[in-house]
Amino acid sequence: MDPTIWLTGSLALLLMMIGLASYFHERRRLSNGIWLNGFVLCAGGWLLIVAVSSGQMWLLIPILLLGLILLVAFALGIYGVIIFLLHNARQV
């Protein structure tokens, strides 16, 4: 197996364990979101590396589709924040 697969998988598990420990210790910390985002990025990278290295096209298509959906949601989310901030500024 490729060492990159082991590295990204173990990093994702480490971030998940740190995030869960931090969450159960104090639920209102900002670092919980940072740990969760790091875990999601590493787990997504791990899934992409596994799908590419397997050579199976049917594994790669859903992962790329999910990435595209998340990219579109992120792009539209920025516009949603802009609209919300403009509305909030008008009310204040």
Phi, psi and omega in degrees: 000154180287134180295339178294324179296315180294321182294311181291323178294316179289326176294320177297317178295321178297315179295324178294317180294318178296317179297318179293319178296318179293321180295316181285339177283311179210114188283342187262013183280144177291330182294339177299319177293324179293316178297319180296316179296320177298319178297315182296318179295316180292320179293321176295319176296320178297315178298319180294318179295318179295318181293320180291318183288339179284334180081005179269118182292328182291341174276329185283325185297311180296326180291318177293324176296317178296319177297321178294319178297317179293324178294317178295319179297321178295316180295317179288331178296325177297317178293325176297320178293320178298314179297317179297318181293322176295318176296319179294321178294325179292321180289323182285000000 
